[in-house]
Amino acid sequence: MTRQFFLRPSLLLALLLFPGTAVADPDLPPWSERVLTEDVDLEALAASSDDPIARLQPLGEELFKAKFTTLDGAGRPDATGAIVPTKVRRKSHLTFQRLAGLDANACASCHNEPVTGGAGSFTANVFVSEGFESADFDTIDPQFSNERNTNALQGAGLIELLAREMTTDLRAQRKALLKKARANGQPEKATLESKGVSFGSLTAAPDGTLDVSKLDGIDDDLTLRPFSQKGVFASLRQFTVNAMNAHHGIQPSERFGSVWSGSDDFDGDGHVDEMSPGQVSALVAFQATLPAPTRKQDLPEVWQAAAEAGETLFSEIGCSTCHVPSLPLESLLFQDPGPFDTAGTLRQSDVDTPLVYDLGTLDWVKALPRDDQGRVLVPLFGDLKRHKIADAQNDTFGNELLAQRFVARDVFITAELWGIGSTAPYGHRGDLTTLNEVILAHGGEAADSRKAYEGLPETERQSIIAFLRSLEIAE
């Protein structure tokens, strides 16, 4: 059954007259401090012939930059920052808190370097309070929270599409393995691989049970979750719904409304259904269409020569094993909601027809290279896989005290390096000021590559830095 969403009569009339159009609330004066004033009927837009990118991306950009106010419902006096609707045990007298939130009133207040949607400086760090969402005190002590630097969102739509295809591929391999075990009447084992990235192995028994103990870098359900530094969020939609509540105290109705929480004002601030599915989709459309990072143009000859040599060395010392230069993408059609969105996030089963953003119509996508099969080569310098990157000898990246979503404290998803020349400082805490420092901080599975880098002459190390500095987010 399709879930129903209700709009004010004035907005509903406007949307009936202009289906698929973002419509402002006509009852507000032009000086209003509210920013959540426009909405989109997703069902009408999906049923129309209108380009959803053209309709939603401008509204999404406005919402990404908007500074939410209490008139929009910013703040959550009765709710916590937990991703599952959770009531506070004790109310705090503070609206803004670094640990328990709110910690921002605009997406762009953290994602802003070098452009809107980009990364953030150390001053924009957030505190992931796993297990302590109900804290009524303001602390940044690492026993209560993990401090994280802001990731850039450029190219995020392509990253999610890659993750969807790889998830589909791995699940198909699991299905084939189960079928083989049933047919042969004995346990069967298979190595799981997608787009050249290995995710360990899986053993299936004839009775349909699975041994997942040898999986590597992925959750047991074989869903790639490419967002957050730990790789724990599967989609931009899930990431957005989480962030709106945690960072801004804006509760999207698809998770915090009456369907899941039993109340249309779960946080008790007097504002009902604070963010609609259409507004969430607008934010998703903006993020999904942010241009992928590129390479610096018109480099001085000395820099160009060093970067070319550095890219070769980067591969030779093993860095490209995890920071894979490019992954092939079959389809550029981005569905919203996506195929792997789950309870608490709008799902495909909740709508008659999902929106489809054809990223192939965007000029920056058309400029990307393709392989001999016509697949787009996404130059992300990543593998969408989690790795242990700290050890006893080098624990720089293992300095967090808390796991997140059951991912160990020294395990992180491979950082995509496209755009790294624009996103200093480095490391999950943003406390490493140079690329040389962040390379030397690698341990665990990356220890051999770090040692190889350390053994290079200074001129060759500098050429690797020259290469990495050439990967930028265009301004």
Solvent accessible surface area in square Angstrom, and as a share of the most:
residue,aa,sasa,rsa
1,M,226,1.01
2,T,34,0.20
3,R,31,0.11
4,Q,121,0.54
5,F,78,0.33
6,F,182,0.76
7,L,48,0.24
8,R,102,0.37
9,P,114,0.72
10,S,36,0.23
11,L,7,0.03
12,L,79,0.39
13,L,106,0.53
14,A,19,0.15
15,L,4,0.02
16,L,125,0.62
17,L,117,0.58
18,F,119,0.50
19,P,63,0.40
20,G,0,0.00
21,T,35,0.21
22,A,28,0.22
23,V,23,0.13
24,A,54,0.42
25,D,12,0.06
26,P,94,0.59
27,D,105,0.55
28,L,49,0.25
29,P,52,0.33
30,P,133,0.84
31,W,196,0.69
32,S,34,0.22
33,E,123,0.55
34,R,62,0.23
35,V,45,0.26
36,L,10,0.05
37,T,28,0.16
38,E,42,0.19
39,D,7,0.03
40,V,5,0.03
41,D,42,0.22
42,L,19,0.10
43,E,59,0.27
44,A,26,0.20
45,L,2,0.01
46,A,25,0.19
47,A,90,0.69
48,S,40,0.25
49,S,119,0.77
50,D,43,0.22
51,D,76,0.39
52,P,18,0.11
53,I,15,0.08
54,A,67,0.52
55,R,86,0.31
56,L,0,0.00
57,Q,47,0.21
58,P,65,0.41
59,L,8,0.04
60,G,0,0.00
61,E,55,0.25
62,E,101,0.45
63,L,4,0.02
64,F,4,0.02
65,K,97,0.41
66,A,16,0.12
67,K,138,0.58
68,F,3,0.01
69,T,38,0.22
70,T,91,0.53
71,L,87,0.43
72,D,8,0.04
73,G,0,0.00
74,A,11,0.09
75,G,7,0.07
76,R,24,0.09
77,P,59,0.37
78,D,31,0.16
79,A,1,0.01
80,T,2,0.01
81,G,15,0.14
82,A,13,0.10
83,I,49,0.25
84,V,100,0.57
85,P,32,0.20
86,T,52,0.30
87,K,103,0.44
88,V,37,0.21
89,R,174,0.63
90,R,130,0.48
91,K,133,0.56
92,S,40,0.26
93,H,168,0.75
94,L,74,0.37
95,T,77,0.45
96,F,108,0.45
97,Q,10,0.04
98,R,85,0.31
99,L,7,0.04
100,A,11,0.08
101,G,8,0.08
102,L,4,0.02
103,D,29,0.15
104,A,11,0.09
105,N,48,0.25
106,A,3,0.02
107,C,19,0.11
108,A,19,0.15
109,S,52,0.34
110,C,22,0.13
111,H,27,0.12
112,N,62,0.32
113,E,65,0.29
114,P,42,0.26
115,V,43,0.25
116,T,39,0.23
117,G,0,0.00
118,G,0,0.00
119,A,4,0.03
120,G,1,0.01
121,S,34,0.22
122,F,85,0.36
123,T,121,0.71
124,A,16,0.13
125,N,2,0.01
126,V,25,0.14
127,F,20,0.08
128,V,33,0.19
129,S,16,0.10
130,E,39,0.17
131,G,62,0.60
132,F,76,0.32
133,E,44,0.20
134,S,13,0.09
135,A,12,0.09
136,D,49,0.26
137,F,82,0.34
138,D,73,0.38
139,T,30,0.18
140,I,98,0.50
141,D,55,0.28
142,P,72,0.45
143,Q,95,0.42
144,F,47,0.20
145,S,3,0.02
146,N,3,0.01
147,E,27,0.12
148,R,9,0.03
149,N,13,0.07
150,T,12,0.07
151,N,68,0.35
152,A,36,0.28
153,L,11,0.05
154,Q,11,0.05
155,G,0,0.00
156,A,3,0.02
157,G,0,0.00
158,L,0,0.00
159,I,11,0.06
160,E,3,0.01
161,L,8,0.04
162,L,0,0.00
163,A,2,0.02
164,R,26,0.09
165,E,38,0.17
166,M,0,0.00
167,T,1,0.00
168,T,80,0.46
169,D,56,0.29
170,L,0,0.00
171,R,73,0.27
172,A,57,0.44
173,Q,47,0.21
174,R,55,0.20
175,K,149,0.63
176,A,61,0.48
177,L,9,0.04
178,L,31,0.15
179,K,136,0.58
180,K,108,0.46
181,A,0,0.00
182,R,135,0.49
183,A,84,0.65
184,N,77,0.39
185,G,53,0.51
186,Q,97,0.43
187,P,87,0.55
188,E,23,0.10
189,K,136,0.58
190,A,33,0.26
191,T,93,0.54
192,L,0,0.00
193,E,90,0.40
194,S,3,0.02
195,K,46,0.19
196,G,63,0.61
197,V,11,0.06
198,S,48,0.31
199,F,0,0.00
200,G,18,0.18
201,S,14,0.09
202,L,2,0.01
203,T,38,0.22
204,A,0,0.00
205,A,26,0.20
206,P,49,0.31
207,D,110,0.57
208,G,33,0.31
209,T,82,0.48
210,L,62,0.31
211,D,73,0.38
212,V,46,0.26
213,S,84,0.54
214,K,133,0.56
215,L,26,0.13
216,D,59,0.31
217,G,19,0.19
218,I,17,0.09
219,D,38,0.20
220,D,87,0.45
221,D,57,0.29
222,L,0,0.00
223,T,6,0.03
224,L,6,0.03
225,R,54,0.20
226,P,7,0.05
227,F,16,0.07
228,S,24,0.16
229,Q,24,0.11
230,K,0,0.00
231,G,1,0.01
232,V,10,0.06
233,F,21,0.09
234,A,15,0.11
235,S,4,0.03
236,L,0,0.00
237,R,3,0.01
238,Q,36,0.16
239,F,42,0.17
240,T,6,0.03
241,V,0,0.00
242,N,11,0.06
243,A,19,0.15
244,M,1,0.00
245,N,2,0.01
246,A,28,0.21
247,H,52,0.23
248,H,5,0.02
249,G,0,0.00
250,I,0,0.00
251,Q,8,0.03
252,P,0,0.00
253,S,14,0.09
254,E,1,0.00
255,R,14,0.05
256,F,5,0.02
257,G,3,0.03
258,S,66,0.43
259,V,86,0.50
260,W,104,0.37
261,S,30,0.19
262,G,64,0.62
263,S,39,0.25
264,D,71,0.37
265,D,34,0.17
266,F,18,0.08
267,D,1,0.01
268,G,37,0.36
269,D,37,0.19
270,G,64,0.62
271,H,61,0.27
272,V,88,0.51
273,D,72,0.37
274,E,16,0.07
275,M,0,0.00
276,S,20,0.13
277,P,7,0.04
278,G,2,0.02
279,Q,12,0.05
280,V,0,0.00
281,S,0,0.00
282,A,0,0.00
283,L,1,0.01
284,V,1,0.01
285,A,0,0.00
286,F,6,0.03
287,Q,4,0.02
288,A,0,0.00
289,T,11,0.07
290,L,13,0.06
291,P,64,0.41
292,A,13,0.10
293,P,8,0.05
294,T,59,0.34
295,R,93,0.34
296,K,51,0.22
297,Q,132,0.59
298,D,146,0.76
299,L,30,0.15
300,P,77,0.48
301,E,150,0.67
302,V,118,0.68
303,W,63,0.22
304,Q,76,0.34
305,A,60,0.47
306,A,30,0.24
307,A,7,0.05
308,E,103,0.46
309,A,50,0.39
310,G,0,0.00
311,E,57,0.25
312,T,75,0.44
313,L,26,0.13
314,F,7,0.03
315,S,60,0.39
316,E,121,0.54
317,I,24,0.12
318,G,24,0.24
319,C,21,0.13
320,S,21,0.13
321,T,104,0.60
322,C,32,0.19
323,H,25,0.11
324,V,32,0.19
325,P,58,0.36
326,S,36,0.24
327,L,2,0.01
328,P,18,0.12
329,L,1,0.01
330,E,112,0.50
331,S,47,0.30
332,L,20,0.10
333,L,94,0.47
334,F,2,0.01
335,Q,65,0.29
336,D,4,0.02
337,P,2,0.01
338,G,3,0.03
339,P,65,0.41
340,F,40,0.17
341,D,15,0.08
342,T,80,0.47
343,A,61,0.47
344,G,6,0.06
345,T,3,0.02
346,L,0,0.00
347,R,70,0.26
348,Q,56,0.25
349,S,81,0.52
350,D,9,0.05
351,V,16,0.09
352,D,111,0.58
353,T,71,0.41
354,P,29,0.18
355,L,6,0.03
356,V,59,0.34
357,Y,0,0.00
358,D,55,0.29
359,L,0,0.00
360,G,20,0.19
361,T,75,0.44
362,L,32,0.16
363,D,115,0.59
364,W,51,0.18
365,V,1,0.01
366,K,127,0.54
367,A,85,0.66
368,L,25,0.12
369,P,77,0.48
370,R,129,0.47
371,D,34,0.18
372,D,142,0.73
373,Q,128,0.57
374,G,36,0.35
375,R,55,0.20
376,V,1,0.01
377,L,44,0.22
378,V,0,0.00
379,P,34,0.21
380,L,0,0.00
381,F,4,0.02
382,G,0,0.00
383,D,3,0.02
384,L,4,0.02
385,K,17,0.07
386,R,26,0.09
387,H,13,0.06
388,K,90,0.38
389,I,31,0.15
390,A,3,0.02
391,D,43,0.22
392,A,109,0.84
393,Q,161,0.71
394,N,23,0.12
395,D,89,0.46
396,T,50,0.29
397,F,11,0.04
398,G,3,0.03
399,N,72,0.37
400,E,10,0.04
401,L,103,0.51
402,L,34,0.17
403,A,48,0.37
404,Q,6,0.03
405,R,69,0.25
406,F,203,0.84
407,V,9,0.05
408,A,51,0.39
409,R,111,0.40
410,D,29,0.15
411,V,29,0.17
412,F,9,0.04
413,I,18,0.09
414,T,11,0.06
415,A,62,0.48
416,E,45,0.20
417,L,15,0.08
418,W,20,0.07
419,G,0,0.00
420,I,21,0.11
421,G,13,0.12
422,S,29,0.19
423,T,24,0.14
424,A,49,0.38
425,P,26,0.17
426,Y,19,0.07
427,G,22,0.21
428,H,13,0.06
429,R,83,0.30
430,G,2,0.02
431,D,60,0.31
432,L,28,0.14
433,T,95,0.55
434,T,62,0.36
435,L,6,0.03
436,N,55,0.28
437,E,67,0.30
438,V,16,0.09
439,I,22,0.11
440,L,61,0.30
441,A,6,0.05
442,H,40,0.18
443,G,0,0.00
444,G,22,0.21
445,E,97,0.43
446,A,18,0.14
447,A,15,0.11
448,D,111,0.58
449,S,21,0.14
450,R,24,0.09
451,K,102,0.43
452,A,38,0.30
453,Y,2,0.01
454,E,83,0.37
455,G,66,0.63
456,L,27,0.13
457,P,78,0.49
458,E,91,0.41
459,T,106,0.62
460,E,60,0.27
461,R,54,0.20
462,Q,93,0.41
463,S,8,0.05
464,I,1,0.00
465,I,25,0.13
466,A,15,0.12
467,F,1,0.00
468,L,5,0.03
469,R,93,0.34
470,S,4,0.03
471,L,4,0.02
472,E,37,0.17
473,I,5,0.03
474,A,61,0.47
475,E,170,0.76
